[in-house]
Amino acid sequence: MLVRTIRKPGEAGTHKLLARYGDRLICVRYRYDPIRRKRFKTAEIIVAEEDWLPEPGAGNEAQPVQPAQPQRVGVRIAYHERELRQKSARPEVSGRSMNDYGV
């Protein structure tokens, strides 16, 4: 199944679920199954809440739930832009190490 849309509470398509779950609603996802040709509307809700104290010194510093990953993107560089092509091939620019080049 493919997730195409994630809606926050209050956005279009979430009003009925927001009325039903209130502050417990986290998000609404629209999932698509191309094989069965079906669309599914799913809700992420909070079902329990309790106090929690982290163990001291266990490396519990605040961290994002999903750490940001550097994203690689393709860039077209024209043939006549020789200097730019050479700079983009350098390991520190391309994100590769010298081992990736067999050196």
N, C-alpha and C positions, 0 to 999 in steps of 0.2 A: 504494500500500500504506500502511496505517496502522500506526504503532507504538503499541501499547497498553501494553506492559509492558517495563521495563528492569530487569533483575535484576543485583545484584552477586554476585561469586563467593561461594558458600556458601549463598545463599538458595535457596528451593524452585525446582526446575527447572534448577539449574545444576550439580548434583553430578557427573553423568557427564562434562560438559565440563571441570569443575574437575579431575577425576581424570585426564583426558586431557591438558590443557594446563597444569595447575598454576598457578604464579605468572604465567605469560604471559597468562592469561585476564583481560581487563579488565571485560567485561560481557556479558550475554546479552540479546538483544532478541527479543520476540515480535511479528512483523509479520503483519498480516491483510490479505488481498486479498478484498474483498467481491464482486468480479466473478467470480473463479474459485472463490470459497468455500473458500479455503485459508488455513492458518496456517503461518507459517514461523518457525523458531527459528534465529536468527543469533548468531554469537559474534564478539566483537571481541577479537583476540589481538595480542600483541606478536610480530612476526616477526623483528626485528633490533634490536640495541642497540649503540650505539657512543658514545664520548666526543665531546663537542662543546664548543667554547669560543666564546662570542659575541665579536664584534668590540667592542673598548672604545669607549665613547662613541657607540654607534649606537642609543641609546634602547632597550636590551635589558633594562629593568627588568622584574621579575617582574609579569606581567599574567595575569589569568584567561584560559583558552582561549576562552571565550565571555563577553564582558563582559555584566554584568547590564543588561538593558534595563528601563526603567520600564514597568510594565504598567498600562494604562488599564482601569478597571473601571466598570461601570454602577452607579449608586446611585439608588435611588428616594427622592425627597423629597416628602412629602405637600404638597398644595396649601396647607394652613393654615400650613405652616412657611415663611412668607414670607422672614424674615430669612436663614434657612439657604439658601433658593433663591437669594437675591441674592448671598450670599457665594460660593456654588459657581459662579456665573456669572462671577466676576472672573477675568481672564486668569491671574493668578499662582496661582489655585487650580485652574483647569481645565486648565492647561498650554498654553493658547493665547495667541497674541500679539494685539495690537490689529489687526494686519494680517488676521488670520483673521476679524475682525468687519467688515472693510471700512472701517476708520477710518484 
